[in-house]
Every structure is written in C-alpha cells, then in structure tokens.
Amino acid sequence: MKILRAVTGLLSALALVGGLGAQTFNVGSSLWGSGGSFAGTASAGSLLASGSPNGIYYGTAQPDSNTFVFGLVNTSTPTGATSQYNLSSAMAAGTSITLAFTGLTARPDYIAYTGGPLTAYAYNSSTGTLSLTTNLVNPGASASDPTSSTLLSSFGLMIVTGSSHNFQGTVFQTGMFWDDVSPLANYSGTNFFAGVNADGINGQTASFYAYLPMAFLQANGVTEPDDAQAIVQKSAGSGAVLSNLTVDIYSPANPGFTGQSTTWSYIGPSGFNFDGAAGNDDFVLATYTNSSWSDANLGLVAVPEPATVALTFGSLALLTALWRRRALNNATMR
C-alpha cells in the first residue's frame, strides 16, 4: 500500500491525519495469538503479551478521505524503512490476529490486506462495526523486499469507503507486502469489476485471493465460474489473462455447474457477513497468481463484456437463482 508512505511514518503522522475518517481501531475488542492484546489509543499503541509490551507497535493513518490504513511495525518511531515492518522478532508468521473497527458509516467498498486466509468476517451496519480474523504471513518478493529476505512476518490492511471503486464489501488477501499494494491505478485497456494495484518482482509469483459477495458478482453479470477471468494489466499494453484462476463457492446449496473450464469447488455455507444486514452472505473465493511483474493492476473482469451480458442475462435466470446472495435457510438467523 504505497499510500502509507505518502504520510510521514505510520505513527508520527497520526496526529495530523488520524481524525479524517469515521472509522477507528477498537483496541479493547482486538486480540492476537493466544491471549495477546492491544494497549493505547484508537490511532497508535503497542501489543501486549502477558500484560507487557512485546516490542511490536500498531498505528493507523488516513492518507486520503477514502482510505483507512492499519499496520504493525517493530518500532515506535518508524521512518518507512521496509525492515521496520518485519515482525518476526516477536510475532512469527502464522500468528493469529483479530481486529475490530468502529465508526463505519457504510459498508466498505473493499478491504485489502497482507495475511493468511480470512477465517472470520462480520460487518454490522446497525452498529457501524467491523471485525475480521486472519494471521500474519512471510511475504513473498515484491518491490519493497525484492529478495524476500527482509520481511519474515508482516501484517497490514486498508479499508476503502466512498471511493470510485465500489466492490460492495469485497475483501482482497495477498501474501505480498502490504505497502506494495494500492487501489487500482488509472491504466487503460482492462475494465476490472474488482481488483487492486500491486508492485511485484518479475519472475516471482505472488498469490491473490478475492472474497466476492455473490450479490456483487450477479450485479456484474457473473453467474457461473466461466463468466469471469483474472487479468493482469500493466501501465502499457493489453491485459494478459491469468490462466490459473480457481473458484471456491460458499452457499447452502451446491450449484452443480457443468461444462466449466474454470476449476471450481463447492465448500459449503458461508460464515461471513459482508453487507451488514442480518444473516450471512453467500460468496465466492477467487484465487489467482501472477509472476509477470511491474507495477500492475490485477483482478477480475466479466466474460463476456458487460454489454453482451445485458443481452443474455435473462437466459441465465435459473443460474442466478442458484447463486442467490442470501439463502432461504438463513432466515432463521434473522
């Protein structure tokens, strides 16, 4: 997230930018590892192990009106050096972390984070709260750590609201260092319906995972796995299709798709709430990787193009029903 280094250090800039956004970090409702906790204010503080500081610090920033950033560092006075985001001295890759945020006035457009799989996610529109659980990772090579030897454990995220890229609560997970991941750049050539910009090292593979609410997919004409492609788009030239897209489906019923070239699996009911209303939301986990790098946009596009989808959408009504956003058997949870 290059946006982080646009401010003058994660913690030192908080007094200037920390109050621009509505959302704040909820210190008391967040935890890590086995009994680890947080101490400080909503904008900065330290992590505690058995009640004592463990040498890791947290901070938040609001580099623009749409983007809220949360990150972990190993010093209370960061200067932006990549080595300061290495947490391995006190928190190994694989350490679990649960983060809570308050004051959200709307569902996030999207969230992007460096970390492991998303194991819990809940947004509540009536209380304006958001919580998620994942774990720290050893990031792969990227522009800030080209040899993948500086960062052995890292975590950071951005919450984007009220932007021009409304992905309706989509969550992006990557193993690439979070300061090398940003909102989509203004490159021509590819019409992404969901994606981010990333700065990798050519020849080094980085993996990306998009947790996409089914209602959002349907709104973009995606009603079966082959209706979407993963694409990388650099600043010049045409976009290249990534051939390794796979799809996991989380819904109460197996849609039973046939004749798909995209590899897909049915996992089971969703346990995540993306839109903030009562009950969980069906979603798709799309996984794709890229090793042909410069600073590039990458994400998902609709196939066929949206204009064609509009003409054929009526014939897909049955499949759309199978991909319904919220299952009827979730009604008992309301």
C-alpha positions in Angstrom: 0.0 0.0 0.0 2.2 2.8 -1.3 -0.3 5.2 0.1 1.1 4.5 3.6 4.5 6.0 2.7 2.8 9.1 1.4 2.4 10.0 5.1 5.4 10.7 7.2 5.7 7.5 9.1 2.9 5.3 10.3 2.9 6.6 13.9 4.4 10.0 13.7 1.8 11.3 11.2 -1.2 10.2 13.2 -1.9 13.5 14.9 -2.2 15.1 11.5 -4.3 12.6 9.6 -5.8 10.2 12.1 -9.1 12.0 12.5 -10.1 12.5 8.9 -12.1 9.2 8.6 -15.1 8.0 10.5 -13.7 4.5 11.3 -11.4 3.9 14.2 -9.5 0.9 15.5 -11.2 -0.8 18.5 -8.3 -1.5 20.9 -10.3 -3.4 23.6 -12.1 -5.7 21.2 -8.9 -6.8 19.2 -6.5 -9.6 20.1 -3.7 -11.7 18.7 -2.1 -15.1 19.3 -3.1 -16.9 22.5 -4.2 -14.2 24.8 -2.2 -11.3 23.3 -3.9 -7.9 23.5 -3.5 -4.2 22.4 -2.9 -1.1 24.5 -3.0 2.5 23.6 -5.4 4.7 21.7 -7.5 4.1 18.6 -4.7 5.5 16.5 -1.5 4.1 18.0 -0.1 1.9 20.7 1.7 -1.4 21.4 0.9 -5.0 21.5 0.9 -6.8 24.9 1.9 -10.4 25.8 1.0 -11.5 29.3 0.3 -7.8 30.1 3.7 -6.5 29.0 4.8 -4.9 25.7 6.2 -7.4 23.3 8.2 -5.0 21.0 5.5 -4.6 18.3 3.5 -1.5 17.7 0.4 -0.6 15.8 -0.7 2.6 14.1 -3.4 3.9 11.8 -3.4 6.5 9.1 -5.9 8.3 6.9 -3.8 9.2 3.8 -6.9 10.3 1.9 -10.6 10.8 2.6 -11.4 7.3 1.3 -8.6 5.1 2.7 -8.0 4.0 6.3 -4.8 2.1 7.0 -3.8 -0.1 9.9 -0.4 -1.6 10.2 2.1 -3.3 12.6 5.7 -2.2 13.0 8.7 -3.1 15.2 9.5 0.4 16.3 7.5 3.3 17.9 9.2 5.8 15.6 9.1 4.3 12.1 10.7 6.1 9.2 9.2 4.0 6.4 12.1 1.5 6.1 11.0 -1.9 5.0 12.9 -3.6 7.8 10.7 -1.8 10.3 7.7 -3.8 9.1 9.4 -7.1 9.9 7.6 -8.6 13.0 9.4 -11.9 13.2 11.4 -11.0 16.4 8.2 -11.1 18.5 5.4 -12.4 16.2 6.1 -15.3 13.8 4.3 -15.8 10.6 1.2 -17.8 11.3 0.3 -15.8 14.5 -3.5 -15.2 14.5 -4.9 -11.7 14.7 -8.4 -10.5 15.3 -9.1 -6.8 14.6 -12.2 -4.8 15.3 -13.1 -1.3 13.9 -15.9 1.0 14.9 -17.5 4.2 13.4 -18.1 2.9 9.9 -20.9 4.9 8.3 -21.3 2.5 5.4 -20.2 -0.9 4.2 -16.6 -0.8 2.9 -16.2 -0.5 -0.8 -13.4 -3.1 -0.3 -10.7 -4.2 2.1 -7.2 -5.3 1.1 -4.7 -6.9 3.5 -1.5 -8.8 3.7 -2.1 -12.0 5.6 -3.3 -15.6 5.6 -6.8 -16.8 4.9 -9.8 -14.9 6.2 -11.3 -17.1 8.9 -13.9 -14.7 10.3 -15.5 -11.6 8.9 -18.5 -9.6 10.1 -19.7 -6.1 9.2 -22.7 -4.8 11.1 -24.5 -1.8 9.5 -26.7 -1.0 12.5 -23.7 -0.6 14.9 -21.1 0.6 12.3 -18.7 -2.1 13.4 -16.4 -4.5 11.5 -14.3 -7.4 12.7 -12.1 -9.9 10.9 -9.7 -12.7 11.8 -6.6 -13.9 9.9 -2.9 -14.5 10.6 0.5 -12.9 9.9 2.5 -14.2 6.9 6.0 -14.3 5.5 5.5 -12.1 2.4 6.9 -13.1 -1.0 9.2 -10.9 -3.0 7.9 -7.5 -4.0 9.3 -4.1 -4.9 10.0 -3.2 -1.3 11.6 -6.6 -0.5 13.0 -7.9 -3.8 14.8 -10.8 -2.2 12.0 -11.8 0.2 14.6 -11.8 3.0 13.8 -8.6 4.9 10.2 -9.3 5.8 9.8 -12.7 7.6 6.5 -11.8 9.2 4.2 -8.9 8.4 0.6 -7.7 8.6 -1.3 -4.6 7.4 -4.6 -3.7 5.8 -6.6 -0.9 4.2 -10.3 -0.2 4.4 -11.7 1.8 1.5 -15.0 3.6 1.6 -16.7 6.2 -0.6 -14.3 5.7 -3.4 -14.7 5.4 -7.2 -14.1 1.6 -6.8 -17.1 0.2 -5.0 -16.7 -3.5 -4.9 -19.6 -3.9 -2.4 -17.6 -5.3 0.5 -15.1 -7.5 -1.4 -12.0 -8.5 0.6 -8.7 -8.9 -1.1 -6.0 -11.1 0.6 -2.4 -11.3 -0.6 1.0 -12.6 0.5 2.7 -9.6 -1.0 3.9 -6.9 1.4 1.0 -4.5 2.1 3.0 -1.3 1.3 3.3 -2.6 -2.3 -0.5 -3.0 -2.7 -2.7 0.1 -3.6 -6.0 0.9 -5.2 -6.4 0.3 -8.9 -4.3 2.7 -11.0 -5.7 4.6 -13.9 -4.4 2.3 -16.6 -6.4 1.9 -19.8 -7.2 -1.4 -21.5 -9.0 -3.5 -18.9 -12.4 -3.0 -17.3 -11.9 -4.6 -13.9 -15.1 -5.2 -11.8 -12.8 -5.9 -8.8 -9.1 -5.5 -8.4 -6.1 -3.8 -6.9 -2.7 -2.5 -8.0 0.5 -4.3 -6.9 4.2 -3.8 -7.4 6.0 -7.2 -7.7 9.3 -8.6 -8.9 9.4 -10.1 -12.4 9.6 -13.9 -12.2 8.5 -14.1 -8.6 5.0 -15.4 -8.0 2.5 -13.6 -5.8 -0.8 -15.0 -4.9 -4.1 -13.1 -4.6 -7.4 -14.1 -3.1 -10.7 -12.2 -3.6 -13.6 -12.9 -1.3 -16.5 -11.7 -3.5 -20.1 -11.4 -2.3 -22.4 -13.2 -4.8 -24.8 -10.3 -5.0 -21.9 -8.2 -6.3 -21.0 -10.9 -8.8 -24.5 -11.1 -10.1 -24.7 -7.3 -10.5 -21.7 -7.7 -12.8 -23.2 -10.5 -14.9 -21.2 -13.3 -13.3 -23.5 -16.2 -12.7 -21.1 -19.2 -13.3 -17.3 -19.7 -13.0 -16.6 -19.1 -16.7 -18.3 -15.7 -16.6 -15.1 -14.2 -15.1 -11.4 -14.1 -15.9 -8.4 -13.0 -13.8 -6.2 -10.4 -15.7 -3.0 -8.5 -15.1 -2.9 -5.1 -16.7 0.4 -3.1 -16.8 0.6 0.6 -17.5 1.3 0.0 -21.2 -0.1 -2.7 -23.5 -3.1 -5.0 -23.4 -4.1 -7.0 -20.4 -3.0 -10.7 -20.1 -5.3 -13.4 -18.9 -4.0 -15.3 -15.9 -4.8 -19.0 -16.6 -4.6 -20.2 -13.0 -7.9 -18.8 -11.7 -9.8 -21.1 -9.4 -13.1 -20.6 -7.6 -14.5 -21.8 -4.3 -18.2 -21.4 -3.7 -19.7 -20.7 -0.3 -23.5 -21.1 -0.2 -26.0 -23.5 1.4 -26.6 -25.4 -1.9 -24.2 -26.8 -4.4 -24.9 -25.1 -7.7 -23.8 -28.1 -9.7 -22.2 -26.2 -12.6 -21.3 -28.3 -15.6 -19.1 -27.6 -18.7 -16.9 -25.1 -16.9 -13.2 -24.6 -17.9 -12.6 -22.7 -14.7 -11.7 -25.0 -11.8 -14.4 -24.7 -9.1 -15.3 -26.3 -5.8 -18.3 -26.2 -3.6 -17.2 -25.7 0.0 -20.5 -25.2 2.0 -22.5 -22.4 3.7 -20.9 -19.0 4.2 -20.0 -17.8 7.7 -19.2 -14.2 6.6 -21.4 -11.1 6.7 -20.4 -8.6 4.0 -23.4 -6.3 3.7 -24.2 -5.7 7.4 -27.8 -7.0 7.3 -28.8 -10.0 9.5 -27.6 -13.4 8.3 -24.5 -14.5 6.4 -23.8 -13.7 2.7 -23.0 -16.3 0.1 -19.7 -15.6 -1.6 -17.0 -16.8 -3.9 -13.3 -17.1 -3.1 -11.4 -16.5 -6.3 -7.7 -17.4 -6.3 -5.1 -16.3 -8.9 -1.4 -15.8 -9.1 1.0 -13.6 -11.2 4.7 -13.7 -11.9 5.0 -11.3 -14.8 5.5 -8.1 -12.9 6.0 -4.4 -12.9 3.6 -2.0 -11.2 0.3 -3.5 -12.4 -3.4 -3.7 -11.9 -4.8 -7.2 -11.4 -8.1 -8.6 -10.7 -11.3 -9.9 -12.3 -13.3 -9.0 -15.4 -16.6 -10.2 -16.6 -16.8 -12.5 -19.6 -18.5 -11.7 -21.9 -18.2 -8.0 -21.7 -21.0 -6.2 -19.8 -22.8 -5.0 -22.9 -23.2 -8.6 -24.1 -24.1 -9.7 -20.6 -27.0 -7.3 -20.6 -28.5 -9.0 -23.7 -28.1 -12.5 -22.3 -28.8 -12.0 -18.6 -32.5 -13.1 -18.9 -31.5 -16.6 -20.1 -29.4 -17.0 -17.0 -32.2 -16.5 -14.5 -32.0 -20.1 -13.3 -28.3 -20.0 -12.6 -28.7 -16.6 -10.9 -31.2 -18.2 -8.6 -28.7 -20.8 -7.7 -26.2 -18.0 -6.9 -28.6 -16.1 -4.8 -27.0 -13.7 -2.3 -28.7 -14.9 0.8 -30.1 -18.5 1.2 -33.6 -19.0 2.4 -32.4 -21.3 5.2 -30.6 -18.3 6.7 -34.0 -16.8 7.5 -33.8 -18.5 10.9 -30.8 -16.4 11.7 -32.6 -13.1 11.2 
